[in-house]
């Protein structure tokens, strides 16, 4: 057989047949001849372009799947956390993920020792910003003599066991295992209809960068791959056309914002090499610092803000003036909304993960998961954008809700233009497609991955039920 023929699929123009050849949409019409192609009866279900997740962390997702759950909903109390750590398989290092202070407070090495001291433990806060090490782990990585600025110390100069924004430094001091395989991650993405991803991991070391590209080349990760963490000046022509270099990722860490000149120099360097920047901003202070830098040195097309967790209303015209895209994650509202309501200053709640006000004011907007730190399922993120409802049922920022159709469009924008025009199924387009089991209006009434019937990546069926 050659090619693929999707019969009776719903497009905006009505029920049509769609022929796929050589990885592209070759024809759209009614009653198209199969000509030896594999035929799939769409049964009136909607056919969409494959979804793009514009911000996630692939190797962290793979590692997360093999880690101990240290926070809600699996773990809510100190005793439950101690039992989870004690039950970790093996006899070496324990990697914990998803910790939040509501479980056992602001942990340091001594507090973590009281929960588990027998094996070395490194436990990641659910924000991804900090690792907490017990005494055994602190000794093995040499925290006492470490000079990395992310190694937190108390008033006497002793390390607390908390290590901020130092993933690469910490990885170099752990037992060598190499980057984790991505087969399961590729499968999970495919079953959600995701055919393109932007890996937002900053400053990818050479082995991680090579492993990502290899996973894509071998088919373990069939999704198109857009990289924010590739070094400045690194874009070899030998890479597949489906692996692209995006803006240069810069993290403005809440634990220690850079000074104005240092951030300006970093942005200038990226711009001088033809790279826009993608800047992690989760606080109003980080956003205001970045906007001040852009006021001083200017912006480049493609500059973008990652997260935009807190955007004051008065900053929205500045975002539009600089033509900055915001790549945001309303899925956090469903995932952590109750915690936000308890712990975020009430004055800040209207500014959390804005959507409607950005779209209304003409600020380019894209949706993403930030997986594994946020929920991967794009249909759940779309639902969260429409109701902004926490687990308790409380709504976080009702004025920022958008329609499911608007949210879906933010997943359909190109990898290299996340705030741009949504891609459409049209002749000549890449055959990255999602077939639903019913009309689109029915799916958007109650967005759910259960309605996804088939995912096609570059003309090949990757998922079918």
C-alpha positions in Angstrom: 0.0 0.0 0.0 1.1 3.6 -0.6 -0.2 6.5 1.3 -3.3 7.0 3.4 -6.9 7.9 2.7 -9.1 9.3 5.4 -12.7 9.1 4.3 -15.6 11.1 5.6 -13.7 13.3 8.1 -15.1 16.6 9.3 -13.2 19.7 8.1 -14.5 23.3 8.4 -15.8 23.0 4.9 -17.8 19.9 5.7 -17.3 16.1 5.3 -14.4 15.4 3.1 -11.9 12.8 2.1 -8.2 13.6 2.7 -5.4 11.8 0.9 -1.9 11.6 2.3 1.2 10.8 0.3 4.9 11.2 1.1 4.2 12.7 4.5 1.9 15.5 3.2 -1.7 16.2 2.6 -2.0 15.5 -1.2 -5.7 16.0 -1.9 -8.9 17.1 -0.2 -12.2 16.2 -1.9 -15.3 14.0 -2.0 -15.2 10.4 -3.2 -11.4 10.3 -3.7 -10.0 7.1 -5.2 -8.0 5.0 -2.8 -5.4 4.0 -5.4 -3.9 1.4 -3.1 -3.7 3.6 -0.1 -4.6 2.4 3.4 -8.2 3.6 4.1 -9.5 4.8 7.4 -13.2 5.6 7.7 -13.4 8.8 9.7 -17.1 8.2 10.4 -17.7 12.0 10.6 -15.1 12.7 13.2 -13.1 15.9 13.1 -9.7 15.9 11.5 -7.3 18.4 13.0 -3.6 19.3 12.6 -1.5 17.5 15.2 -1.2 19.4 18.5 2.0 21.2 19.5 3.1 21.4 23.1 5.1 24.6 23.2 7.0 24.0 26.5 7.9 20.8 28.2 11.0 18.9 29.4 11.5 15.5 27.7 14.3 13.9 29.8 12.7 15.2 33.0 9.4 13.5 31.9 11.2 10.2 31.4 13.0 10.5 34.7 9.8 11.5 36.5 8.1 8.3 35.5 10.6 6.3 37.4 10.7 8.5 40.5 9.0 8.4 43.9 5.9 10.6 44.2 6.5 13.0 47.1 3.4 15.3 46.9 -0.3 15.3 46.4 -2.4 13.5 45.6 -0.3 10.4 46.4 1.4 11.9 49.5 -0.1 14.5 51.8 1.4 13.9 55.2 4.9 13.5 56.6 4.3 9.9 57.6 3.1 9.1 54.0 6.2 10.7 52.6 8.5 8.7 54.9 6.7 5.5 53.8 7.0 6.4 50.2 10.8 7.0 50.5 11.2 3.8 52.6 9.4 1.8 49.9 11.6 3.0 47.0 13.0 0.1 45.0 16.7 -0.7 44.9 19.4 0.1 47.4 21.1 3.2 45.9 20.0 6.8 45.3 16.3 7.7 45.7 14.9 10.3 43.3 11.7 12.0 44.6 9.5 14.4 42.7 6.5 16.6 43.2 7.2 17.8 46.7 5.3 20.8 48.1 5.5 22.4 51.5 2.0 21.4 52.5 3.3 17.9 53.0 6.0 18.5 55.6 7.0 22.1 55.5 10.1 23.8 54.0 12.5 20.8 54.2 16.2 21.0 54.5 18.8 18.2 54.9 18.2 17.7 58.6 14.4 17.5 58.2 14.7 15.1 55.3 17.0 12.9 57.4 14.2 12.5 59.9 12.0 11.2 57.1 14.7 9.0 55.5 18.4 8.8 56.3 19.4 5.3 55.3 19.9 6.0 51.5 20.9 9.2 49.7 17.8 11.1 48.7 17.4 14.0 46.3 13.8 15.3 46.2 12.6 17.9 43.7 10.1 20.6 44.5 7.1 20.4 42.2 8.1 23.8 40.7 11.3 22.2 39.4 13.3 25.1 40.9 15.0 23.4 43.8 16.4 20.0 44.9 16.4 19.0 48.6 19.2 16.6 49.6 19.4 14.6 52.8 22.8 14.3 54.6 23.9 11.2 52.8 23.2 12.8 49.4 24.8 16.1 50.5 28.0 14.2 51.4 28.1 12.2 48.2 27.9 15.3 45.9 30.2 17.4 48.1 27.9 20.2 49.1 30.2 21.3 51.9 32.9 22.4 49.5 30.7 23.4 46.6 31.0 26.8 45.0 27.9 26.8 42.8 25.7 29.8 43.6 22.6 27.6 43.7 23.9 25.8 46.8 22.0 27.4 49.6 23.9 28.1 52.9 22.7 29.1 56.3 24.0 32.1 58.4 27.1 30.1 59.4 27.9 29.1 55.8 26.9 25.5 56.1 24.8 24.0 53.2 21.2 23.6 54.0 20.6 20.7 51.6 18.6 22.9 49.2 20.1 23.4 45.7 18.5 26.0 43.5 18.5 25.9 39.7 21.6 23.8 39.5 20.4 20.7 37.6 23.5 20.4 35.3 25.9 20.9 38.3 24.1 18.2 40.3 23.8 15.8 37.4 27.6 15.8 37.0 28.0 14.6 40.6 25.5 11.8 40.5 26.2 8.2 39.4 26.6 8.2 35.6 23.5 6.7 34.0 23.2 8.8 30.8 20.0 10.5 29.6 16.9 8.2 30.1 15.2 6.6 27.1 12.3 8.5 25.6 10.2 5.7 24.0 7.5 5.8 26.7 7.4 9.6 26.5 6.9 9.5 22.7 4.1 7.0 23.2 2.4 9.2 25.8 2.6 12.3 23.6 1.2 10.4 20.6 -1.8 9.1 22.5 -2.7 12.7 23.4 -2.5 13.8 19.7 0.8 15.7 20.2 2.9 15.6 17.0 5.3 18.5 17.8 7.1 19.5 21.0 9.3 22.3 22.2 11.8 21.1 24.7 12.4 24.0 27.1 15.2 22.6 29.1 17.9 25.3 29.4 21.6 24.8 28.6 21.3 21.3 27.3 24.7 19.5 27.9 26.1 17.7 24.8 25.0 14.2 25.8 21.4 15.3 26.5 21.2 17.2 23.2 22.6 14.3 21.3 20.2 11.9 23.0 17.2 14.0 22.2 18.1 14.2 18.5 18.9 10.4 18.4 15.5 9.6 20.0 13.8 11.6 17.3 15.9 10.2 14.5 15.3 6.5 15.5 11.6 7.1 15.9 11.5 6.6 19.7 10.3 10.2 19.8 8.2 10.7 16.6 7.2 14.2 17.4 8.8 17.2 15.6 11.4 18.6 18.0 12.1 22.3 18.7 15.0 23.0 21.1 15.3 26.0 23.3 18.3 24.7 25.2 20.7 24.3 22.3 23.8 26.5 22.9 24.0 29.8 21.2 25.7 29.3 17.8 24.8 25.6 17.7 22.5 24.7 14.7 24.4 22.2 12.5 23.0 21.6 9.1 23.3 17.8 9.5 20.2 17.6 11.7 16.9 16.4 10.3 14.6 19.1 9.1 12.2 18.0 11.8 14.6 19.1 14.5 14.9 22.8 14.8 16.6 25.3 17.0 14.3 27.8 18.8 14.9 30.9 20.9 17.6 30.7 23.5 16.2 29.8 26.9 17.1 32.1 29.8 15.9 31.3 33.4 15.2 34.3 35.7 15.3 32.3 39.0 13.2 33.7 41.9 16.0 32.5 44.2 18.3 35.1 42.7 17.5 37.4 39.8 20.4 38.5 37.7 21.3 42.1 37.7 20.3 44.3 34.8 23.6 44.4 33.1 24.1 40.6 33.3 20.7 39.9 31.8 21.2 42.6 29.1 24.5 41.0 28.1 22.9 37.5 27.9 20.1 38.8 25.7 22.4 40.8 23.5 24.7 37.8 22.9 21.7 35.6 21.8 20.4 38.4 19.5 23.9 38.9 18.0 23.9 35.2 17.0 20.5 35.5 15.3 18.6 33.9 18.2 15.6 35.3 19.9 15.2 34.6 23.6 12.7 32.6 25.6 12.7 33.9 29.1 11.4 32.0 32.2 9.3 34.5 34.1 7.1 33.4 37.0 7.1 36.5 39.2 6.2 40.1 38.6 9.8 41.2 39.5 11.3 38.9 36.8 8.8 40.2 34.2 9.5 43.9 35.1 13.3 43.3 34.9 12.9 41.6 31.5 10.7 44.4 30.2 13.3 47.0 31.4 16.0 45.1 29.5 13.9 45.1 26.3 13.2 48.8 26.7 16.9 49.4 26.8 18.3 47.0 24.1 15.2 46.3 22.0 13.6 43.0 21.0 14.0 40.5 18.2 11.1 38.8 16.3 10.5 35.5 18.2 11.4 36.8 21.7 9.0 35.1 24.1 8.0 34.8 27.7 7.8 31.3 29.3 5.0 30.8 31.9 4.0 34.4 32.5 2.7 33.1 35.8 2.1 36.6 37.2 1.4 39.4 34.7 0.2 42.7 36.1 -2.5 44.4 34.1 -0.2 47.4 33.6 2.4 45.2 31.9 0.0 43.9 29.2 0.4 47.0 26.9 4.2 46.6 27.2 4.0 43.0 26.1 2.0 44.1 23.1 4.4 47.0 22.3 7.4 44.6 22.3 5.4 42.0 20.3 6.3 39.3 22.9 4.6 36.0 22.8 3.5 34.4 26.1 3.7 30.6 26.4 1.6 29.8 29.3 0.2 26.8 31.3 -3.4 27.2 32.5 -3.3 23.4 33.4 -1.5 24.5 36.6 -4.8 26.1 37.8 -6.5 22.6 37.8 -3.4 21.0 39.1 -2.5 23.5 41.9 -5.3 25.9 42.0 -6.3 25.1 45.6 -2.7 25.8 46.7 -2.7 29.1 44.8 -5.9 30.2 46.6 -4.3 29.3 50.0 -0.8 30.7 49.5 -0.9 33.5 46.8 -1.5 37.0 47.9 -5.2 37.7 47.0 -4.0 40.9 45.2 -2.0 38.6 42.8 -4.8 36.1 42.0 -6.2 38.1 39.0 -2.8 38.2 37.5 -2.2 34.4 37.5 -1.8 32.6 34.2 -3.7 35.2 32.2 -5.4 34.2 28.9 -8.4 36.2 28.0 -6.9 39.6 28.8 -3.8 38.8 26.7 -5.8 37.6 23.7 -8.2 40.6 24.0 -5.2 43.0 24.0 -3.5 41.4 21.0 -0.7 39.7 22.9 0.4 36.5 21.1 -0.4 33.5 23.2 0.4 29.8 23.1 -0.5 26.8 25.4 1.7 24.2 26.8 2.1 21.8 29.7 5.5 22.3 31.3 5.4 18.6 31.8 6.5 16.9 34.1 5.8 19.9 36.4 2.3 20.4 35.0 -0.3 18.0 33.5 0.7 16.7 30.1 -2.7 16.1 28.7 -3.5 19.0 26.3 -7.2 18.3 26.4 -7.1 18.7 30.2 -5.2 22.0 29.8 -7.8 23.2 27.2 -10.6 22.3 29.7 -8.7 24.2 32.5 -8.4 27.3 30.3 -12.2 27.3 29.8 -13.2 27.0 33.5 -10.0 27.7 35.5 -11.4 25.4 38.2 -9.3 24.0 41.1 -10.0 20.5 42.6 -12.2 22.0 45.3 -14.4 23.6 42.6 -13.2 27.1 43.2 -12.5 29.2 40.1 -9.1 31.0 39.9 -9.5 34.2 37.9 -12.9 33.8 36.2 -12.3 36.9 34.1 -9.4 35.1 32.3 -11.5 32.1 30.9 -11.4 31.6 27.2 -13.4 29.3 24.9 -12.3 25.7 24.2 -11.9 26.7 20.6 -9.5 29.5 21.4 -7.5 27.2 23.7 -7.3 24.5 21.1 -6.1 27.1 18.5 -3.2 27.9 21.0 -2.1 24.2 20.6 -2.3 24.4 16.8 0.2 27.2 16.2 3.5 26.4 14.6 6.5 25.4 16.8 8.5 28.3 15.4 5.7 30.8 15.7 3.8 29.8 18.9 1.7 32.9 19.0 0.9 32.9 15.3 -1.9 31.7 13.1 -3.2 28.2 13.9 -2.3 25.5 11.4 -5.1 24.0 9.2 -5.6 20.8 7.3 -4.8 21.9 3.7 -3.2 20.5 0.6 0.6 20.7 0.9 0.6 20.8 4.7 2.6 18.2 6.6 0.5 15.2 7.4 0.7 15.6 11.2 -2.9 15.0 12.0 -5.4 14.0 14.7 -8.6 12.2 14.0 -11.4 12.5 16.6 -14.2 10.1 17.0 -16.9 12.8 16.7 -17.5 16.3 15.4 -15.3 19.1 16.8 -18.2 21.0 18.4 -19.1 17.9 20.5 -15.5 17.5 21.7 -15.1 21.2 22.6 -18.2 21.0 24.8 -16.3 18.7 27.1 -12.7 18.4 26.0 -11.1 15.0 26.7 -8.4 12.8 25.3 -11.0 9.9 25.3 -12.4 11.4 22.0 -9.0 11.0 20.2 -9.2 8.1 17.8 -6.0 8.3 15.7 -2.7 10.3 15.6 -0.8 10.5 12.3 2.8 11.8 12.4 4.5 12.7 9.1 2.0 10.6 7.2 2.3 7.5 9.4 -0.3 6.2 11.8 1.3 6.3 15.3 -1.7 5.7 17.5 -5.1 4.1 16.6 -8.0 2.9 18.7 
